[in-house]
């Protein structure tokens, strides 16, 4: 299994809102939800897979 690299500040800042919400994630359990209105919510998983 190949792990994704960590999310960088630049990736999160440059994430552009789309018509539907989407998320960015990394191998350490961090997930950023990008909402259509431009807000960004972060969530950390305690059990990354």
HTML snippet that shows the backbone in 3Dmol.js (N, CA, C, O; Angstrom):
<script src="https://3Dmol.org/build/3Dmol-min.js"></script>
<div id="view" style="width:600px;height:400px;position:relative"></div>
<script>
const pdb = `
ATOM      1  N   UNK A   1       0.835  -1.180   0.000  1.00  0.00           N
ATOM      2  CA  UNK A   1       0.000   0.000   0.000  1.00  0.00           C
ATOM      3  C   UNK A   1       0.881   1.245   0.000  1.00  0.00           C
ATOM      4  O   UNK A   1       1.777   1.377   0.834  1.00  0.00           O
ATOM      5  N   UNK A   2       0.630   2.147  -0.926  1.00  0.00           N
ATOM      6  CA  UNK A   2       1.407   3.375  -1.035  1.00  0.00           C
ATOM      7  C   UNK A   2       0.716   4.468  -0.215  1.00  0.00           C
ATOM      8  O   UNK A   2      -0.476   4.725  -0.386  1.00  0.00           O
ATOM      9  N   UNK A   3       1.476   5.102   0.672  1.00  0.00           N
ATOM     10  CA  UNK A   3       0.921   6.180   1.478  1.00  0.00           C
ATOM     11  C   UNK A   3       1.040   7.502   0.724  1.00  0.00           C
ATOM     12  O   UNK A   3       2.027   7.759   0.034  1.00  0.00           O
ATOM     13  N   UNK A   4       0.000   8.340   0.874  1.00  0.00           N
ATOM     14  CA  UNK A   4       0.023   9.660   0.268  1.00  0.00           C
ATOM     15  C   UNK A   4       0.932  10.564   1.102  1.00  0.00           C
ATOM     16  O   UNK A   4       1.051  10.374   2.312  1.00  0.00           O
ATOM     17  N   UNK A   5       1.566  11.535   0.470  1.00  0.00           N
ATOM     18  CA  UNK A   5       2.389  12.457   1.245  1.00  0.00           C
ATOM     19  C   UNK A   5       1.522  13.378   2.107  1.00  0.00           C
ATOM     20  O   UNK A   5       0.306  13.449   1.930  1.00  0.00           O
ATOM     21  N   UNK A   6       2.153  14.067   3.025  1.00  0.00           N
ATOM     22  CA  UNK A   6       1.448  15.010   3.888  1.00  0.00           C
ATOM     23  C   UNK A   6       0.884  16.167   3.071  1.00  0.00           C
ATOM     24  O   UNK A   6       1.441  16.554   2.044  1.00  0.00           O
ATOM     25  N   UNK A   7      -0.232  16.709   3.549  1.00  0.00           N
ATOM     26  CA  UNK A   7      -0.775  17.925   2.947  1.00  0.00           C
ATOM     27  C   UNK A   7       0.097  19.099   3.360  1.00  0.00           C
ATOM     28  O   UNK A   7       0.546  19.176   4.504  1.00  0.00           O
ATOM     29  N   UNK A   8       0.334  20.003   2.438  1.00  0.00           N
ATOM     30  CA  UNK A   8       1.116  21.192   2.752  1.00  0.00           C
ATOM     31  C   UNK A   8       0.187  22.385   2.937  1.00  0.00           C
ATOM     32  O   UNK A   8      -0.970  22.353   2.519  1.00  0.00           O
ATOM     33  N   UNK A   9       0.701  23.431   3.563  1.00  0.00           N
ATOM     34  CA  UNK A   9      -0.069  24.665   3.726  1.00  0.00           C
ATOM     35  C   UNK A   9      -0.510  25.203   2.363  1.00  0.00           C
ATOM     36  O   UNK A   9      -1.641  25.661   2.204  1.00  0.00           O
ATOM     37  N   UNK A  10       0.387  25.142   1.392  1.00  0.00           N
ATOM     38  CA  UNK A  10       0.079  25.664   0.055  1.00  0.00           C
ATOM     39  C   UNK A  10      -1.080  24.913  -0.585  1.00  0.00           C
ATOM     40  O   UNK A  10      -1.950  25.529  -1.200  1.00  0.00           O
ATOM     41  N   UNK A  11      -1.104  23.586  -0.449  1.00  0.00           N
ATOM     42  CA  UNK A  11      -2.189  22.791  -1.028  1.00  0.00           C
ATOM     43  C   UNK A  11      -3.533  23.171  -0.424  1.00  0.00           C
ATOM     44  O   UNK A  11      -4.538  23.254  -1.130  1.00  0.00           O
ATOM     45  N   UNK A  12      -3.548  23.400   0.882  1.00  0.00           N
ATOM     46  CA  UNK A  12      -4.800  23.740   1.564  1.00  0.00           C
ATOM     47  C   UNK A  12      -5.245  25.151   1.186  1.00  0.00           C
ATOM     48  O   UNK A  12      -6.423  25.375   0.910  1.00  0.00           O
ATOM     49  N   UNK A  13      -4.315  26.101   1.171  1.00  0.00           N
ATOM     50  CA  UNK A  13      -4.645  27.486   0.830  1.00  0.00           C
ATOM     51  C   UNK A  13      -5.112  27.594  -0.614  1.00  0.00           C
ATOM     52  O   UNK A  13      -6.040  28.347  -0.908  1.00  0.00           O
ATOM     53  N   UNK A  14      -4.474  26.844  -1.527  1.00  0.00           N
ATOM     54  CA  UNK A  14      -4.790  26.942  -2.944  1.00  0.00           C
ATOM     55  C   UNK A  14      -5.987  26.084  -3.366  1.00  0.00           C
ATOM     56  O   UNK A  14      -6.368  26.105  -4.537  1.00  0.00           O
ATOM     57  N   UNK A  15      -6.581  25.338  -2.446  1.00  0.00           N
ATOM     58  CA  UNK A  15      -7.737  24.512  -2.780  1.00  0.00           C
ATOM     59  C   UNK A  15      -8.899  25.419  -3.180  1.00  0.00           C
ATOM     60  O   UNK A  15      -9.301  26.301  -2.421  1.00  0.00           O
ATOM     61  N   UNK A  16      -9.426  25.195  -4.366  1.00  0.00           N
ATOM     62  CA  UNK A  16     -10.483  26.038  -4.919  1.00  0.00           C
ATOM     63  C   UNK A  16     -11.832  25.374  -4.695  1.00  0.00           C
ATOM     64  O   UNK A  16     -11.980  24.178  -4.949  1.00  0.00           O
ATOM     65  N   UNK A  17     -12.833  26.139  -4.218  1.00  0.00           N
ATOM     66  CA  UNK A  17     -14.164  25.560  -4.047  1.00  0.00           C
ATOM     67  C   UNK A  17     -14.752  25.130  -5.389  1.00  0.00           C
ATOM     68  O   UNK A  17     -14.552  25.792  -6.407  1.00  0.00           O
ATOM     69  N   UNK A  18     -15.470  24.028  -5.376  1.00  0.00           N
ATOM     70  CA  UNK A  18     -16.133  23.523  -6.577  1.00  0.00           C
ATOM     71  C   UNK A  18     -17.636  23.513  -6.339  1.00  0.00           C
ATOM     72  O   UNK A  18     -18.107  23.850  -5.252  1.00  0.00           O
ATOM     73  N   UNK A  19     -18.377  23.125  -7.358  1.00  0.00           N
ATOM     74  CA  UNK A  19     -19.841  23.098  -7.256  1.00  0.00           C
ATOM     75  C   UNK A  19     -20.308  22.176  -6.133  1.00  0.00           C
ATOM     76  O   UNK A  19     -21.286  22.475  -5.448  1.00  0.00           O
ATOM     77  N   UNK A  20     -19.613  21.064  -5.945  1.00  0.00           N
ATOM     78  CA  UNK A  20     -19.890  20.123  -4.855  1.00  0.00           C
ATOM     79  C   UNK A  20     -18.707  20.127  -3.897  1.00  0.00           C
ATOM     80  O   UNK A  20     -17.569  20.365  -4.303  1.00  0.00           O
ATOM     81  N   UNK A  21     -18.982  19.862  -2.624  1.00  0.00           N
ATOM     82  CA  UNK A  21     -17.904  19.786  -1.647  1.00  0.00           C
ATOM     83  C   UNK A  21     -16.999  18.592  -1.921  1.00  0.00           C
ATOM     84  O   UNK A  21     -17.447  17.571  -2.443  1.00  0.00           O
ATOM     85  N   UNK A  22     -15.741  18.725  -1.570  1.00  0.00           N
ATOM     86  CA  UNK A  22     -14.794  17.625  -1.731  1.00  0.00           C
ATOM     87  C   UNK A  22     -13.780  17.683  -0.608  1.00  0.00           C
ATOM     88  O   UNK A  22     -13.716  18.667   0.129  1.00  0.00           O
ATOM     89  N   UNK A  23     -12.987  16.632  -0.475  1.00  0.00           N
ATOM     90  CA  UNK A  23     -12.015  16.609   0.609  1.00  0.00           C
ATOM     91  C   UNK A  23     -10.622  16.275   0.098  1.00  0.00           C
ATOM     92  O   UNK A  23     -10.448  15.588  -0.909  1.00  0.00           O
ATOM     93  N   UNK A  24      -9.653  16.776   0.816  1.00  0.00           N
ATOM     94  CA  UNK A  24      -8.244  16.458   0.596  1.00  0.00           C
ATOM     95  C   UNK A  24      -7.794  15.671   1.822  1.00  0.00           C
ATOM     96  O   UNK A  24      -8.200  15.984   2.941  1.00  0.00           O
ATOM     97  N   UNK A  25      -6.976  14.672   1.627  1.00  0.00           N
ATOM     98  CA  UNK A  25      -6.524  13.877   2.762  1.00  0.00           C
ATOM     99  C   UNK A  25      -5.069  13.488   2.625  1.00  0.00           C
ATOM    100  O   UNK A  25      -4.494  13.553   1.539  1.00  0.00           O
ATOM    101  N   UNK A  26      -4.485  13.089   3.724  1.00  0.00           N
ATOM    102  CA  UNK A  26      -3.117  12.590   3.688  1.00  0.00           C
ATOM    103  C   UNK A  26      -3.008  11.283   4.458  1.00  0.00           C
ATOM    104  O   UNK A  26      -3.990  10.806   5.029  1.00  0.00           O
ATOM    105  N   UNK A  27      -1.824  10.711   4.472  1.00  0.00           N
ATOM    106  CA  UNK A  27      -1.601   9.394   5.074  1.00  0.00           C
ATOM    107  C   UNK A  27      -1.610   9.429   6.601  1.00  0.00           C
ATOM    108  O   UNK A  27      -1.671   8.378   7.238  1.00  0.00           O
ATOM    109  N   UNK A  28      -1.552  10.607   7.190  1.00  0.00           N
ATOM    110  CA  UNK A  28      -1.504  10.719   8.647  1.00  0.00           C
ATOM    111  C   UNK A  28      -2.875  10.914   9.271  1.00  0.00           C
ATOM    112  O   UNK A  28      -2.966  11.166  10.472  1.00  0.00           O
ATOM    113  N   UNK A  29      -3.942  10.806   8.492  1.00  0.00           N
ATOM    114  CA  UNK A  29      -5.292  10.895   9.031  1.00  0.00           C
ATOM    115  C   UNK A  29      -5.895  12.286   8.994  1.00  0.00           C
ATOM    116  O   UNK A  29      -6.995  12.481   9.512  1.00  0.00           O
ATOM    117  N   UNK A  30      -5.219  13.261   8.402  1.00  0.00           N
ATOM    118  CA  UNK A  30      -5.758  14.605   8.301  1.00  0.00           C
ATOM    119  C   UNK A  30      -6.650  14.690   7.072  1.00  0.00           C
ATOM    120  O   UNK A  30      -6.269  14.248   5.989  1.00  0.00           O
ATOM    121  N   UNK A  31      -7.832  15.256   7.241  1.00  0.00           N
ATOM    122  CA  UNK A  31      -8.770  15.428   6.145  1.00  0.00           C
ATOM    123  C   UNK A  31      -9.288  16.856   6.163  1.00  0.00           C
ATOM    124  O   UNK A  31      -9.716  17.348   7.207  1.00  0.00           O
ATOM    125  N   UNK A  32      -9.253  17.531   5.012  1.00  0.00           N
ATOM    126  CA  UNK A  32      -9.749  18.894   4.878  1.00  0.00           C
ATOM    127  C   UNK A  32     -10.943  18.851   3.941  1.00  0.00           C
ATOM    128  O   UNK A  32     -10.823  18.409   2.798  1.00  0.00           O
ATOM    129  N   UNK A  33     -12.096  19.307   4.418  1.00  0.00           N
ATOM    130  CA  UNK A  33     -13.303  19.374   3.601  1.00  0.00           C
ATOM    131  C   UNK A  33     -13.411  20.776   3.030  1.00  0.00           C
ATOM    132  O   UNK A  33     -13.442  21.756   3.775  1.00  0.00           O
ATOM    133  N   UNK A  34     -13.468  20.874   1.694  1.00  0.00           N
ATOM    134  CA  UNK A  34     -13.613  22.149   1.007  1.00  0.00           C
ATOM    135  C   UNK A  34     -15.075  22.268   0.594  1.00  0.00           C
ATOM    136  O   UNK A  34     -15.558  21.478  -0.218  1.00  0.00           O
ATOM    137  N   UNK A  35     -15.783  23.252   1.150  1.00  0.00           N
ATOM    138  CA  UNK A  35     -17.201  23.425   0.872  1.00  0.00           C
ATOM    139  C   UNK A  35     -17.400  24.371  -0.310  1.00  0.00           C
ATOM    140  O   UNK A  35     -16.514  25.169  -0.616  1.00  0.00           O
ATOM    141  N   UNK A  36     -18.556  24.293  -0.979  1.00  0.00           N
ATOM    142  CA  UNK A  36     -18.818  25.153  -2.136  1.00  0.00           C
ATOM    143  C   UNK A  36     -18.768  26.652  -1.813  1.00  0.00           C
ATOM    144  O   UNK A  36     -18.466  27.452  -2.700  1.00  0.00           O
ATOM    145  N   UNK A  37     -19.052  27.048  -0.583  1.00  0.00           N
ATOM    146  CA  UNK A  37     -19.005  28.470  -0.233  1.00  0.00           C
ATOM    147  C   UNK A  37     -17.587  28.952   0.078  1.00  0.00           C
ATOM    148  O   UNK A  37     -17.393  30.128   0.383  1.00  0.00           O
ATOM    149  N   UNK A  38     -16.587  28.054   0.006  1.00  0.00           N
ATOM    150  CA  UNK A  38     -15.197  28.421   0.213  1.00  0.00           C
ATOM    151  C   UNK A  38     -14.656  28.119   1.597  1.00  0.00           C
ATOM    152  O   UNK A  38     -13.458  28.278   1.833  1.00  0.00           O
ATOM    153  N   UNK A  39     -15.510  27.685   2.521  1.00  0.00           N
ATOM    154  CA  UNK A  39     -15.015  27.370   3.861  1.00  0.00           C
ATOM    155  C   UNK A  39     -14.245  26.056   3.846  1.00  0.00           C
ATOM    156  O   UNK A  39     -14.504  25.179   3.022  1.00  0.00           O
ATOM    157  N   UNK A  40     -13.301  25.935   4.763  1.00  0.00           N
ATOM    158  CA  UNK A  40     -12.441  24.749   4.856  1.00  0.00           C
ATOM    159  C   UNK A  40     -12.503  24.226   6.280  1.00  0.00           C
ATOM    160  O   UNK A  40     -12.216  24.954   7.231  1.00  0.00           O
ATOM    161  N   UNK A  41     -12.877  22.972   6.423  1.00  0.00           N
ATOM    162  CA  UNK A  41     -12.996  22.343   7.734  1.00  0.00           C
ATOM    163  C   UNK A  41     -11.976  21.225   7.840  1.00  0.00           C
ATOM    164  O   UNK A  41     -11.792  20.458   6.894  1.00  0.00           O
ATOM    165  N   UNK A  42     -11.319  21.127   8.971  1.00  0.00           N
ATOM    166  CA  UNK A  42     -10.328  20.066   9.136  1.00  0.00           C
ATOM    167  C   UNK A  42     -10.833  19.022  10.118  1.00  0.00           C
ATOM    168  O   UNK A  42     -11.595  19.317  11.038  1.00  0.00           O
ATOM    169  N   UNK A  43     -10.385  17.796   9.895  1.00  0.00           N
ATOM    170  CA  UNK A  43     -10.757  16.669  10.736  1.00  0.00           C
ATOM    171  C   UNK A  43      -9.565  15.731  10.811  1.00  0.00           C
ATOM    172  O   UNK A  43      -8.931  15.434   9.799  1.00  0.00           O
ATOM    173  N   UNK A  44      -9.265  15.267  12.017  1.00  0.00           N
ATOM    174  CA  UNK A  44      -8.164  14.312  12.188  1.00  0.00           C
ATOM    175  C   UNK A  44      -8.740  12.975  12.609  1.00  0.00           C
ATOM    176  O   UNK A  44      -9.499  12.888  13.574  1.00  0.00           O
ATOM    177  N   UNK A  45      -8.374  11.938  11.878  1.00  0.00           N
ATOM    178  CA  UNK A  45      -8.803  10.585  12.200  1.00  0.00           C
ATOM    179  C   UNK A  45      -7.837  10.006  13.222  1.00  0.00           C
ATOM    180  O   UNK A  45      -6.622  10.155  13.092  1.00  0.00           O
ATOM    181  N   UNK A  46      -8.377   9.346  14.235  1.00  0.00           N
ATOM    182  CA  UNK A  46      -7.509   8.743  15.246  1.00  0.00           C
ATOM    183  C   UNK A  46      -6.983   7.393  14.789  1.00  0.00           C
ATOM    184  O   UNK A  46      -5.996   6.896  15.332  1.00  0.00           O
ATOM    185  N   UNK A  47      -7.631   6.792  13.794  1.00  0.00           N
ATOM    186  CA  UNK A  47      -7.203   5.504  13.251  1.00  0.00           C
ATOM    187  C   UNK A  47      -7.010   5.592  11.752  1.00  0.00           C
ATOM    188  O   UNK A  47      -7.859   5.109  11.004  1.00  0.00           O
ATOM    189  N   UNK A  48      -5.913   6.197  11.278  1.00  0.00           N
ATOM    190  CA  UNK A  48      -5.707   6.250   9.835  1.00  0.00           C
ATOM    191  C   UNK A  48      -5.509   4.846   9.270  1.00  0.00           C
ATOM    192  O   UNK A  48      -4.853   4.003   9.881  1.00  0.00           O
ATOM    193  N   UNK A  49      -6.072   4.619   8.124  1.00  0.00           N
ATOM    194  CA  UNK A  49      -5.982   3.296   7.494  1.00  0.00           C
ATOM    195  C   UNK A  49      -4.833   3.280   6.514  1.00  0.00           C
ATOM    196  O   UNK A  49      -4.582   2.259   5.874  1.00  0.00           O
TER     197      UNK A  49
END
`;
const viewer = $3Dmol.createViewer("view");
viewer.addModel(pdb, "pdb");
viewer.setStyle({}, {cartoon: {color: "spectrum"}});
viewer.zoomTo();
viewer.render();
</script>
